[in-house]
Amino acid sequence: MEYRQLGASGLKVPVLSFGTATFGGGNEFFKAWGETQLDEAKRLVNISLDAGVTLFDTANVYSRGTAEEILGQALEGIRNQVLISTKATFKMGDGPNDYGSSRLQLIKQCEDSLKRLKTDHIDIYHMHGFDGNTPVEETLKTLDNLIQSGKVRYIACSNFSGWHLMKSLSASEKYGWSKYIAHQAYYSLLDREFEWELMPLGVDQNIGTIVWSPLSSGKLSGKYRRNQPRPADSRDQKGGHHGPALNEERLYTIVDALDEVAEETGKSIAQVSINWLLQRPTVSNIIIGARNEEQLVHNLEAVGWNLSTAQVKKLDEASASEPVYPYWHQRQDTVLNPVPELY
């Protein structure tokens, strides 16, 4: 397993991590992702460890804490062999202070996550989304205190806009607090908006990218085909869809190119899709989820080899889309932006 530096930190992470949103299935939305219980979770953890995957990603909101509980039990006795990433910010109750990134909420949610995970520290603590109601200084000061207390090792963010992240980095620099070292972001061959602003920001500020949904909720798994019905067992068919409406013609154009590359490499469409992401700037880690052992073993084979430059270019061209303003305007000027192909 290849390891990469995570942003401007000293932390090295495997290029693949195992995501546990499929653990528990505590409500209708997460049931569509999966309903993995403890015995199966232990098997998936052991398969991951055997492959060198030592980073496990979860969140307090996944089935309202059930995923954290199952992961904590699955890691009993081996906690010192792994890294744990979890998150806070989203709604965990019906009260006015049961969501957000306020000092009150973060301290409570961190303590609750530690108990559910059966650990005394969180290796990477993400803000799951930006809280526009809480001053960034309050959030970042609280996170810095959690680091100083030893309950958190590193902090990261997820689903931030460019200005959200830059404002946060600026506040941390101003006051000498710990900075976000990584951004967990939605990114795939089908969903490349991350490249418009957040990737250049990551390059400039040395922010590592942890990719979630690398197969775009299964659309790049190889099951979606032109002139064929959508698979009945897919996540979006079961109600677990996220993101904008699907442009089916663009998807099938990408799948056609993936088919060609898959045939050339002897790999599957899913494996090629994940490997393409590993060639992208700032990407340190890709979260792979699995509802069963077969899916996990299959996705683990996306590493240990690399697409050729020509194959990457073929996939780049098939998945290209016209960016929104001002990004299309900026890309016209190769003097001011001399390396647009980086993004």
Secondary structure, DSSP 8 states (H G I E B T S, - for coil): --EEE-TTSS-EEESEEEE-TTBS--SHHHHHH--B-HHHHHHHHHHHHHTT--EEE--TTGGGGHHHHHHHHHTTT-GGG-EEEEEE-S--SSSTTSSSS-HHHHHHHHHHHHHHHT-S-EEEEEESS--TTS-HHHHHHHHHHHHHTTSEEEEEEES--HHHHHHHHHHHHHHT---EEEEEEE--SS--GGGTTHHHHHHHHT-EEEEE-TTTTTTTSS---TTS---TTSTTTTT---SS---HHHHHHHHHHHHHHHHHHT--HHHHHHHHHHTSTTEEEEEE--SSHHHHHHHHTTSSS---HHHHHHHHHHH-----TTHHHHTT-TTTSS-GGG-
